[in-house]
């Protein structure tokens, strides 16, 4: 029997020894997506005793690395005792598991270049599933397809957001954008930060961002999918500015959160509510950045100029109203 094969079997024999607790993969905690070959690779092991750990190929046939667990670590913030399993020296691409005798086998993970590429695609595609005012077709959404909800073409101006040009009850159109994390509202500050993050990713790593195609309706042209997705929310944000004074509504909302119903079943009236300094400044920053990023792309006539004009108007409103804080209680 070859030595690597023997080392591969030894931990499993120890795991099956009488009196040893059953394997507990939850006690071996690591990046389940994987690691870059030259990056640090450390698993956090919840265990008090023991000395050796092994990294095996995912099929459990060969031992790729053998190491010693680090010293015991405790903290007042947790009842767990942990020890580090450092296998940074393992650089060979492949699928692996970490084995700690007497404890268990970790979830499988990869070591390879571009190990997070699938995660990047999944994270970017997640924004598509948050789109409001759009039917998610099976072609793009597969089993998560759904009917369109919240067209937001008949949105009411709440008394808290009224102006001379838009008195209470004025009907405006504000379609598009992303739903927030756990409700059907749409928020300028929350989603604006996200748009800025996506646009910054494009500005910092343009070549990398051009590669992922995540199969959204806009895929296939010269504009990266990431920029298209950011545009879905940026265009909605433009509808949240009061044209009479440049102020920006803090959010588009329902009077109360909907129950656990799909977007197409939601029936509550929708409102834009109170302008705020935070919304105006967030909006101004996003629109200024958007104008800069979008200008080189063809097929967007007037959009960069419109975004820049909107940014300046929001900035001027914020300078005139430097301390208008959003107050949910007063609505």
N, C-alpha and C positions, 0 to 999 in steps of 0.2 A: 504494500500500500504506500503510495507516495506521501511524503511529509505534508504537503498542502492539504491532501485529502484527509489525512489523520487529524490535522488541526481543525479542519472543517467539522469533523464528526465529534471531536472531543467536547466542544461546548454543548452540543445537543444531548450527549450522554449525561453531562452534568445537569442539564435542565430536567432530565427525566429521573434524576436520583430520588430515592425515597426521602420524604420529609422536606423536600424543596418545594416552595410555593409554586403554583402554576405560572406559566409565562404571562407577563403583563407588559404588552407593548407600550402602554401609556406611560410606563415608567422610564422609557428611553425616548427622550424628546430631542428632535432635531428638525432641520429643514427638510420637509418631506418632498419638496420639489427637487432639490438637489443643490450641488455646489459646482463652482467653476474649478477646473483642474488646479490652478495656482492659488486659489483663495483659501483662507482658513476654513477648517472643517471640524466642528466641535459638536458633540452630542452632550446634552445635560441628562445625567442618569440619577434617578431618585433611588438611592441605595446607601446603606451605612457600611456594609461589609463587602469584601471582595477586593480583588486586586487587578485582574486582567480583563480586557475586553477584546473582541475580535471584530473585524470587518470582513464579511463573507460576500461572495457573489450572491445575487438575489436567488439563484437556484440552489443555494446552500452547498454547492459542490467544492468550492475552493476558498481558501483563506487568503485574502488580499493584504491584510494588515493585522498585526497584533500589537497591542499597547497596554499601558498601565493606566488605571483610573487615577485621576488627580486627587488631591487631599479633600477631606470632607469639608463642606461649606454649609453654614447655617446662617439664618438671618431672622431678625425679629419680625419680619413681615410675612413669614411663612413657617409652617410646621414641618416642611420637608427638609430632609438632609440630602444634599446633592453632591455629585462628583462629576468632573468634566472628563469626557473621553475625547481626546484630541487626536485626530487622524489626518491632520493637515498634510503630512508627508505623502499620503496616498494621492497620486495625481493621474493614475491610469483611468481613462474614460470607461464607464460601464454602469451597470445597475447593481446596487449593493444593499446590504442590511448590516446593522450593528447588533452583535450578540454579546450579552453579558451573562456568564454562567450563573445559574440559580435565579435569574431574573426574567429573561425572555429575549425576544427578537424584535427589533425596531420595525417600523414601517419601511418599505423599500424606498430608495432614493437614487438619484442619478449623479454621476460626475461626468461632466462634458462641457465643451464650449457652448455658449448661447443657451445655457440650461433654463433660463427664465423666459425664453421666447414664447412658449405656449401660454405661460401665465400673462405675459404682456397682451397677447391677442385676446385672452379671456377677459382681462380687466377692461380693455377698450371696448369689447363687444357688450359688456355689461351696461354701458351708457345707452346703447340702442334699446335695451329692454326697459329703460326708465323713460323713454320718450312719451310725452303727452301729445294728444291731438293726432295720433297716428295709429292705424291698424298695423299690428305686427303680423306680417304674412308668414305662412308656413315655410316659404322658400328661404326666409332670413331668420325666422325664430324657431323653426322646427316645432317641438312639442310645447314650446312656450308661446305659440302664436295666440293672438287675442284680437278682439274687435277694438276699433278706435274708441277712445273715451275722451271726455272733456275737450270738445272742439275750441272752447274758450273764444268764441266769436261774439258772445253776448255777455260780456263781463260788466258788472256794475261798479261805478265809482262810489266807494263808501264815504259817509260824511267826514270821516277822519282824513280822507285824501282829497277832499273837494278843493277846487280853485275857482276863480272867476270864469275861466274858460271851460271848466268841467265841474259844474255843480253836482251835488249829490244825486245819484240815480242815473247819471249819464252812462250810456252804454258804449263800451269800447271793445275793440277786438285785440286779443292777446294770445294767439295760438302758439303752439310749439313749446319748446323748453323741456326740461326733465322734471319728473316728479321727485319730490324729496325722498329721503331714505325710507320713511315709514308712513307716509301719507300722500295725499294727492295734491298738496299745495305746491306752489312754485316760489322759490325764494331768491331774491337778487343777491344777497350777501353770500348765502351758502353756495349757490351754483356759480356765482361769479368767481369765487376762489377756485373752483374746479376748472372753469374755462381758462383762467389765468395759468393754472398748473399745466394744463394740456398745451396751451400755446407756448409756455416756457420750455416744455419738453421738446417741442418742435424747434424752437429757436436755438436751444442748446445742442440738440442731437438731430439735425435735419436729415442726415443720411439714414440713420437708424429708423426714424419715424416714417420715412417714405416706404419702408419695406412691408410692414404689416398690413395685409388686406384682410379685413374681418367679415366680409360679405354683408355689407349693409346696402340699402338701395342706391346710395351714391357711389359705390365702389366702381373702379375701373377707369376713372379719368385721371387727369394730371394732378389733381388735388389729393393729398394723402388722406386716408380714411380718418386719421386722428383730427385733422383740420376740419373735415366735413362734420364730424361729430361735435366738435366745439362750436361750429357754426349753428348747429341745431338749437343750441341754447343761447348763443349770442344774438341771433335774429329775434328770439323771443324777448331777450333783455331790452332790445331797442323799443319794443312796444310798451315798456314799463316806464317810459319817460313822459311826463306831462309836457306837451308841446307849448303850453302857454307860459311856462316859467322855467323849464329845464330840470325841475325836481324829479326824483325817482321814487316810485312806490316801493315800499319795503318788501311786499309779497303779494301774490295772488292767492286767495284763500277761500275756503268755505266757512260759513258761520260756525260750524262744528265739524270735527273730523267725521268722515264717512265711516260706516260700519265695515265689516269684512266682506266687501263686494268688489267685483271687478270694475275696471274703469268705465266700461260701457254701461254698467248698471247704476252708476252714481248719478244722482239727480239733484243734488243741492245747488242753490244759486251760488255764483262765484263773484268775488269782489276783489278789487285792488284796494289796499288799505294804506294808511299813513305814509307819507314821505319821511325819509330820515337822512341825517347826515351820513351815516354809515353806508346806506344804500347808494347815495349819490357819489360818494368817494370810491366805493367799490366799482360802481358802474363806470365812472370816469376812467379809472385805471384799466379796466378790462377793455373798454372801447378804444382807448389810446393804443394799447398793445395790439388789439385786433386790427386796427387800421394799419399798423406797421407790418404785421404778419401777412395780411391779406393782399396788400398792394401789388406784390409781384405776380399774383395769380390772375389768369385770364378768366373770363366768364362771370365776373362779379362786378359789372359796371356800376359805379357810384357807391358801392358798399363801403370801401375804405374811407371815402370822403364823408359819407353819412356817419360812420362810426366816429370819426375824428370830431366832426361838428357836435355830435351828441356828447362826446367826452368833455369838450370845452364848456358846453352849456351846463352839464351836471357839475363840473368843477366850480363854475361861477355861482351856481345855486348853493353849493356847500360853503363857499366863502361868505355868502350872505347869511347862511343859516348854519353856523359852526357847531351848534350844540342842540340839535333836534334829535333826541333819542327816541327810538321806537319804544312804545309803551303798550304792551298787549292788554294790560288791565283796563286802560281807558277806552278801548275800542267798544 
